Amino acid sequence: MKMVVLVENSSRCRLCAEHGLSVYIEYEGKTYLLDTGATALFAENAKELGIDLSKVDTAFLSHAHYDHSGGFEEFFKENDKAAVYMQETSAENCFYRTEGKDKYIGIPQHLLENYKERFRPLNAVCEVEKGVWVVPHFTGGLDEMGRRAHMYRKIGEEFIADDFAHEQSVVFETGKGLVIFNSCSHG
């Protein structure tokens, strides 16, 4: 297995950094992308590293926040085939709320509709390819953590504390044990 961080919060080399995460993974002859950071910066770093995003076989969205989903439109421009697995509870509805001020922090608006043929919503543990699993988070009671962090989801006209039910991990079965990828670990 080979893992390359394409973008994250800091950089001590020629690559650029931003608040967010994107990870490129090679395993058993296939290529994977976990998240796309907040912007198209992950794609610029991939080019700098000689990684061809058009050859990614499968992609994952760890959860419905912009700093993990903001670059998917760029990814779709460079890759016309990879499905993106996400939890069916992922939606364009996440907000940061303080003192009556609402700041949108979710998936770029209209992305899910404009690219609906690319997204594969899941609602259970699922083996998406041999030895590659998507595991939704089942931790209960996280709405209190969402409330403390001022993170909410807008359902209709109502804001509810985010319980991070839209979060998932990606798990690879390897000869040396399980390798688990989780981007923010809210859950």
Sequence and secondary structure as in RCSB ss.txt:
>XXXX:A:sequence
MKMVVLVENSSRCRLCAEHGLSVYIEYEGKTYLLDTGATALFAENAKELGIDLSKVDTAFLSHAHYDHSGGFEEF
FKENDKAAVYMQETSAENCFYRTEGKDKYIGIPQHLLENYKERFRPLNAVCEVEKGVWVVPHFTGGLDEMGRRAH
MYRKIGEEFIADDFAHEQSVVFETGKGLVIFNSCSHG
>XXXX:A:secstr
 EEEEEE S  SSSS   SS EEEEEETTEEEEE   SSTHHHHHHHHTT  GGG  EEE  SSBHHHHTTHHHH
HHH SS EEEEETT  S EEEEETTEEEE BS TTHHHHTTTTEEEE S EEEETTEEEEE     THHHHHHTT
EEEEETTEEEE   TT EEEEEEETTEEEEE SS   
